[in-house]
Amino acid sequence: MTDHSNRFAVTRRDFLNGALLAAGGAAVTGFAPLRVLASALRADACDGGIGDDPRALRGGNLPAAFRVAHWMRDRRLTITRSAVTLAGGCDAESGTFTIRDEGARYDVVIVGSGIAGLSAAFFIRRRRPAARILILDANDTFGGNARRDDEPPIPVPASTAASYCVAPYADFQRTLYKGIGLDWERFTIAAPFYCYYFDDRTPGVQRGRRGWNLDTYGKGLADVPYAPEIVAQLQRCKAEFTAWGERDGAPTDPADDSDPKFDYLSRMSFHEYLVNELKCDAIVSDFYTRYAVDALAGTSEQVNAHSAICFLGGEYAAPFAFPGGNAGLARLLVKALIADAITGDASTSGVVHVDGTARVQTVTAADNPRLRRVLEAFDRLTGVPCVLNTSLNSHGEPMVA
């Protein structure tokens, strides 16, 4: 067994306004369970079959993310005022880890600085502005799955999660966006949004048809290269999902905000909903598998109808893309909690490196007239006269092939 006894200790420091973001070694220099959680561990003996399931490895859902929960489940953790003791078990970790109390006191402790943790701190502060909040995180930077990829070997100011959102559909979203200064309507995405490529190897596509279909979930749906009866069913599905998006209590995220009468949808696959409930051909299910794999990490037969309806109902609303994606949203939340924590304004924070620098390249009409026209058009649409270059190269080095 590996013994990490007394190698690390908990320390706590305050930020300017009483909210503290404990990022890795900054404010919590080594709360052992979190430190172990962030490190590479032995094969996932504690996880059983889920440790071998590739779906569990997507989107940051690594088996190690459940390690502390398994320690608690197996009653291996003993926590006192002065130490945390981890008993031996199915992995290689054990030891006693001291806690050093610097005398700071907090009203709320939030574990995790992702969107959920930061949002929780935001709403607590709205109700109780004087609340002292401690946010703990195993990473060196905030954001969780919305954390920026500023780390080697390929540091790029990009989000590790979503790049776009749907129009706010609940009061808590409108309150949040307004409170952090997110003018989402400035960044709505004009059609075409989804564009699909079809060829006659795609199930159900008419023989000899090949090419791009533009705005596939919008006006382009009428021209997808399926038989007329399949196109009619897809049009009916579009109307159905649009109606779901406007229905009171419809499946939503978080699911607790949905009406319980729709819980039955979670007990059937999306495929079963399309084929049995909407009476669609299996080809329609195959069409939506392209979306289900992208948004929900599974085919129509593998994801549940409740989640699929929640996502598709939002897709037919007004999507918007905010500079920096989810990472930009996390940065705005931190700025709202700790005003001086991050430099830059709302429209450009997504392109600024963690050290406050940025590599700016200007484009004149003489240098590149086509790109200049694109930038001017983007400025007219969004009020932001710049675009983000996500080339995978370091300064002075060639782009990655």
N, C-alpha and C positions, 0 to 999 in steps of 0.2 A: 504494500500500500504506500502511496505517496503521502508524505507528511508535510503539510504546509503550515504547521503550527507557528503562530505569532509572526508570520512574514508580513502581514498587512494589518492595518488598523483603520477604523472609520474616523474620518475627520469631517467637520462641518464648518462652512464659512458662509457669511451672508453676502447678498447682493444689495444694491442701493435701496430697493423698495420693499425688502422683506420677502421677496420670492427668490428661491435659490434653485439653480439648475446644477445638479451634481453630475458632472460629465466625466466619467472615467476617473483618471488620476487627479483631477482638479480639486473637487471638493470632497469626493469620497476616494481616498487614495488606495483603497483596496478592500472593500467589503468582500470577504472571501467568496461567498456563494456567487456574487455577481462577477467577480474576477474569474472564477472557474467557469462560469457560464459563458464568458466571452472567449475563452481559450479553446484550443483544439484538444479534445479529450479522446480517450480510448474508444474503440468500437462501441456502438450503442447497445450494450448488453441490457440496459435498463428499459429500453424502448420496445422490445419485442419486434413483431413484424413491421410496425410503423417505421422503424429505423431503416428498413430496406425499401420503403415505398417512395418512389421518386416524386410523387405528388406532394409529399410532406417536406420536400426540400425546396419547393418553389416559394417565391415571395418572402423569403426570410423565415419560413416556418421550419427551421432546422430542428432535428430531434433534440439538440442541446437546449433549445428554447424551453423544453419541458423538464429539464434536468432538476431544477429546484422544486418544481411541483412533485416530481417523483420522490425526491428526498423527503418532502413533507408527507406524501402518501405512505411511504415506507417507515415513517416515524424515525428518521435518521437524524433530524435536526433537533438540537436542544438550544434554546435561546434564553440567555439571562441578561441582566443589565450590563454585565461586563464582558461577555464573550458569547460566541456562537460555536457550538461543537457539532461536527459532522461525523457520525459514526460510519464505519466501513460498510460496504454493501456491494451491489452488482457492478459498480464502476471502480475506478482507481483512486477516487478522492476520499480523503478523510482528514481530520485534524481539528484543532481548536484555534479559533481566530478571535483575537481580543478586540474590544470596542473601546475606543477612547472618546469620552464625552467632553466636548469643549465648552459645555454650558449653554449652548444655543437651544432654544425651545421653539417648536413649531406647532401650529394648529392642525395642519394636514400634511401627511407624507404621501406622495404619489410615486409609484414605482413604474418607470418607463417614461421617456420624453418623446414618444411618438405623438401623432396627431391626437390620439385619445387622451394621453396624459396631459399634453399642453392645453387641449380644449377643456379638460376637467379643471385645470388651474384657472383658465380664463373665466369660466362660469362661476367658480367659487369666489374669485376676486370681484366679479360683478355684484354678487350678493353681499359679500363681506369684504369691502376694500382694504380693511386693515389686517386681513388674515395673513399669517406667516406660513408660507408653503415651501416644503422641501421636495424637490423632484430628483429621484435617484435614477441613474442610467448606467448600464454596463459598458456603454461605448464612450469614446472620447469626445464625441460631438452629439448634439441633440438631433431629434427627428425620427428615430426608430426606422421603420421601413420607408419613411419619407426623408431619410438622411441623404445629404449630398455625397457624391462619390469623389471627395477631395483627397482620397488616400492613394498611395502608390499601389501597384505599379503604373496605373493609368489614371492620374488625377484629372477629372473633368467636372465642371460645375453642373452636374445633372442629377436629377432625382432618381432614387432607386425604385420608385413606385410609379404612380399614375402621372400622366402628363396633362390630363384634362379632367374636368368635372362636369356634372350636369347642373342645370339651373336649380337654385334652391327650391326645395319642395316642402320645407317645414320651417316653422318659426325659429327653431334653434339655429338653423343654418343662416337665416337672414340676420338674426341677432349677431351671430359670430362674424359673418362677413362684414357687417357694418362696424362692429366693434374693433376689428383689426385693420380697417381701412381697405378692404378688398372690393373694388368697384368692378364686380364680375361682368357687368353688362358691357364694359369696354372691350372685353376679350371674347365675346361670343364668336363662334366659328361659323363662317359663311359656307354654304353648300358649294361644291360637293365635300362631304365629310368622309363617309365610308365609300371606298371604291374597290370592287372585287374583280379579280381576273378569272374568267371561265374558259375552259376548253372542253372538247367532247369526251375527255376522260373523266370529267366531273360527273358523278351519278345524276342521271336525269337530264343532262344538258343535251340539246338537240344535236344531231350528227352534223359535223362540219362547222359548228359555231366555235369561234375562238376569239378572245380579245377582252379588253377592259370594259367594265360597266361602271359608269360614273354615278355617284350619289345613289348607291345601291339601296340604302334604307329610305331614300326620299323619292324624287321624281324618277330616278333610274330604275326603280323596282318594276315599273311597267314594261321595261325592255330587257329584263333578264332572260337569257336564252333557254328557258324551259318551255314545256308544252303549255298551251293557253290555260288549261285547267289548273296546272301548278302555279302559274303566275296569279291566277285568280285567288287561289288559296293563300299565297303569300300576301296579296293585297288585303285579304280578310284578316290575316294575322297582324298586319301593320295596324289596321283599325282597332283590333282587339287590344294590342299592347299600348297604343295611344290612349285608349279608354282606361286601361289599368292605371296609367300614369296620372290620370285626373280623378280617379275614384277614391272617395274617402276611405281611409283605413286599409288601402291596398298594400300588398307586400312591399316593404321598404327596409331600409337599413338605418338604424338597428331594427331587428325584427320585432322587438318589444313594442315598437310604435305602430305595428300593424294590427288590424282587427283580428282577434282570435278566430273569428269565423272562417278566416282564410288559411288557418294552420294546416288544413288538410292538404294544401298544395305542397307542403314540405315533405309529405309522405309519398309523393309520386315523383317520378323522374320528369324532366322537361319533355323527353320523347313521349312518355305516356300522356302528358297533358296535350301535346300537339296532336297525337294520333287518336287518342280515346275521347278527350274532351272537345277539341276543336274539329275532330273528324278530318284531319289532314292526311295527305299521303306521306309515306316515310321519306320521300324526297325532300319534303319541307323540313323534316327533322334534320336531315343531312345538311341542308342549307344553313340552318341555325347552329349546327355543330361548329362551323367556322367562328361564329361569335362566341359560343359557349367555351371553346378551348381558349380563346384569347382573353375573355373576361373572367371566366370561372374555373379555368384549368381543368376542364373535363369535357367530354362529348355530351351531346343532348341526352344520351342514355345514362350518363354518369352524374349529372348535376340535377338538383331538385328543382321543381317547377317554381317554388316560392322565390328562390334566389334569382332564377332566370327572369321571371316576370318583373321582379324588383329592378334588375339592371336594364332590361329592354324598355320598361316603362319610362325610365330616365333618358334612354338614348333618343327617344322621339320627342323629348323636350329640347331646350336650347343648350347644347353643350358649350363650354367655354374653356379656353386654354390660358392659364396664367403663367407669366414668365417664371421659370424655375419649377413648374409643376408642383407636386406635393411638397417639395423642398422649399419652394417659395412660400407656400401656405404655412409651413412650420416656422420659417423665419419671421413671418409677420406675427405669428402667435407669440414667439419669444420677444419680439420688439414691443408687443402690447403688454407683456408681463414685466419686461425689464427694458425700459425705454432706450438706455444707452448701451445695450449689449451687442448690437449689430449696427454696422455702418451701412449707408446706402438707403435709398428710398424704395417704395413699394414696387415701382415699375422696373428697377434695375437691380434689385438685390439678388436676383437669380443668376446674374453674370459676374458677381463679385466673389473672388476667392476668399477663403476663410481668413487670410491675412490682410484683407482690405484692398487688394490689388486686382487689376483686370488687364487683359491684353486687348487693347482696342485697335481696330483697323478701320480707317476711313475709306470711303469709296466715292470717287468723283465721277461725273458723267464721262470725262475723258478716259479714265482708267477702265471702267467697265459699265457702259451705258445700260445694258440689260439689267444688271444687278442694281444699279442706281435707281432704275424705274421701279423695280420690285420693292426696294426700301422706301421709296416715296409713297407707293401705293399702300404699303403696310403702315406707314405713319398716318396716312389719311384714315385708315380703318380703325387703328388702335390708339393713336396718339403716342406711339413708341417708335422712334425712327431708327431702330436697330434690330438685328436678329442675332441669335446665338449660334456660333460656329462650334459644333461638337466634334471636330476632327480629333482623332486619337493620337495626338503627338505632343511632345514636350517642346519648349522653346528652343529653336535652333536645330531641331531634329525633323526628319522627314515624316510625313503622315504615314500611319499604319496602313499597309496594303490590305 
